[in-house]
Amino acid sequence: MIGTVSTQLKAIAFERDIERLTEGFTGREWVFKEIDRWLQQENQRFFILTGEPGVGKSAIAARLTQIRDDVAAYHFCQAGDVETVRPGQILRSLAAQLGEHLSDYGHALANTIKPVHLRIEVNINIGSMTGSEVTGVYIENLKESDPENELDILIRAPLEELQKMWSVCHRCFLVFGEMVKSQKSI
């Protein structure tokens, strides 16, 4: 039996949420000017926007994904949606977006990822089958790795490799937000 094992990086779709968050968005220009100023500083690696619940932090983050070309990846944690809060899922989504937005990210990832030696023993009881053969196995739910290790593999190492590959320093940033879906009480 010839088998194939497939691993896929897939971005989590937030387009509907971004549209909802930015519907009728106005103001807050001071935040965007502050972000522009931050991006011009060489020694500042993080910009953290804080505020009370409901002041619009998520709307600002969503708006950034619409108006800035240098947003390479984004993620919104959503209360009640376990797929948006699992570290491995978040990192794979970010890596998929980096692959779409940064030229050579896939090449950098391939250069930095260390070969993993995986031994899998599969017993498949098919019963009776005529005129067919099993040609592949898709494995979906492997045990998740350590989030810090996965962060190194999928994000840190490839971005460091890109810095070495590019002759000019490129700046991009990642946007994170949290969305709490409101529940109306009757």
C-alpha positions in Angstrom: 0.0 0.0 0.0 1.4 3.4 -1.0 0.3 6.1 1.5 0.3 9.8 1.7 0.1 11.9 4.8 -1.2 15.5 4.3 -0.7 18.4 6.6 -2.5 21.7 5.8 -2.1 25.2 7.0 -5.4 27.0 6.7 -6.4 30.5 7.7 -9.4 30.9 9.9 -12.0 33.0 8.0 -12.8 36.3 9.9 -14.1 38.2 6.9 -17.7 38.3 8.1 -16.7 39.3 11.6 -14.4 42.1 10.2 -17.3 43.4 8.1 -19.6 43.4 11.1 -17.0 45.1 13.4 -16.3 47.8 10.8 -19.8 48.6 9.7 -20.2 52.3 10.2 -16.7 52.7 11.6 -15.7 56.3 12.1 -13.2 58.3 14.0 -10.3 57.0 16.0 -7.8 58.6 13.6 -5.5 59.4 16.6 -5.0 55.6 17.0 -4.0 55.1 13.4 -1.6 58.1 13.6 -0.1 56.6 16.7 0.4 53.2 14.9 2.0 55.0 12.0 4.4 56.7 14.4 5.1 53.4 16.1 5.9 51.7 12.8 8.5 54.4 12.0 10.5 53.6 15.2 13.2 50.9 14.7 13.5 49.9 18.3 9.8 49.3 19.2 8.6 45.8 18.4 5.2 45.8 20.0 2.2 48.1 20.0 -0.5 47.1 22.5 -3.8 48.8 22.5 -5.7 48.5 25.8 -9.0 49.9 26.9 -12.2 49.2 28.8 -14.7 46.6 27.3 -16.8 48.1 24.5 -14.6 51.0 23.6 -13.8 49.6 20.1 -10.4 47.8 20.4 -11.7 45.0 18.2 -13.2 47.4 15.7 -9.8 49.2 15.4 -8.0 45.9 14.9 -10.6 44.9 12.3 -10.3 48.2 10.5 -6.5 47.9 10.4 -6.9 44.7 8.4 -8.9 46.7 5.8 -6.8 49.8 5.5 -3.2 48.7 5.8 -1.2 46.7 3.2 1.5 45.8 5.7 -0.8 43.7 7.9 0.7 40.3 7.1 -1.7 38.3 9.3 -4.4 38.8 11.9 -6.4 36.8 14.4 -9.4 37.4 16.5 -10.1 35.2 19.6 -13.9 34.7 19.9 -15.6 33.7 23.1 -17.5 30.5 22.5 -15.6 29.4 19.4 -13.0 26.9 20.6 -11.2 26.9 17.2 -10.2 30.5 17.6 -8.6 30.1 21.0 -6.6 26.9 20.5 -2.9 27.9 20.3 -2.0 25.4 17.5 -4.9 26.5 15.4 -4.1 30.2 15.9 -0.5 29.6 14.8 -1.4 27.5 11.8 -3.9 30.2 10.7 -1.2 32.9 11.1 1.3 30.8 9.2 -1.1 30.3 6.3 -1.7 34.1 6.1 2.0 34.8 6.2 2.4 32.4 3.3 -0.2 34.3 1.3 1.1 37.8 2.1 4.9 37.5 2.3 6.8 36.4 -0.7 9.3 33.7 0.2 7.6 32.8 3.5 7.0 29.3 2.3 10.6 28.9 1.2 11.8 30.3 4.6 9.5 27.9 6.4 10.8 25.0 4.3 14.4 26.1 5.1 13.9 26.3 8.8 11.7 23.4 9.6 13.6 20.4 10.8 12.6 17.0 9.4 10.3 15.2 11.8 10.7 11.5 11.9 7.2 10.1 12.4 6.4 6.5 12.8 2.8 5.6 12.4 1.3 2.1 12.5 -2.0 2.0 10.8 -4.3 -1.0 10.8 -7.3 -0.5 8.5 -10.0 -3.2 8.4 -11.8 -2.6 5.2 -13.7 -5.8 5.0 -14.4 -6.8 1.4 -13.5 -4.6 -1.5 -13.5 -5.5 -5.2 -11.6 -3.6 -7.9 -10.3 -0.9 -5.5 -7.3 -0.1 -3.5 -6.5 2.3 -0.7 -4.1 5.0 -2.0 -3.9 7.5 0.8 -4.6 8.2 4.4 -5.5 11.6 5.7 -4.6 12.1 9.4 -6.4 15.1 11.0 -6.2 14.9 14.7 -2.6 14.3 15.8 -1.7 15.3 19.3 -1.0 19.0 19.4 2.6 20.0 19.9 3.9 22.4 22.5 2.6 25.9 21.6 6.0 27.6 22.2 7.7 25.0 20.0 5.0 25.5 17.3 5.4 29.3 17.5 9.2 28.8 16.9 8.6 26.4 13.9 5.8 28.3 12.2 6.4 32.0 13.0 9.7 33.0 14.6 12.2 30.9 12.6 10.7 31.6 9.2 10.5 35.3 9.9 14.1 35.4 11.0 15.0 33.4 7.8 13.2 36.0 5.7 15.2 38.8 7.3 18.4 37.0 6.1 16.9 36.4 2.6 15.8 39.9 2.0 18.4 42.5 1.1 16.1 45.3 2.3 14.4 45.4 5.7 10.7 44.9 5.3 8.3 45.7 8.1 5.0 44.0 8.6 2.8 43.5 11.5 0.4 41.0 13.0 -3.0 42.1 14.4 -4.7 40.3 17.2 -8.1 41.1 18.6 -10.8 39.6 20.8 -14.4 39.5 20.0 -17.2 38.8 22.5 -20.4 38.1 20.7 -23.2 39.8 22.5 -26.2 37.8 23.6 -29.5 39.6 23.9 -31.5 38.7 27.0 -35.2 38.3 26.7 
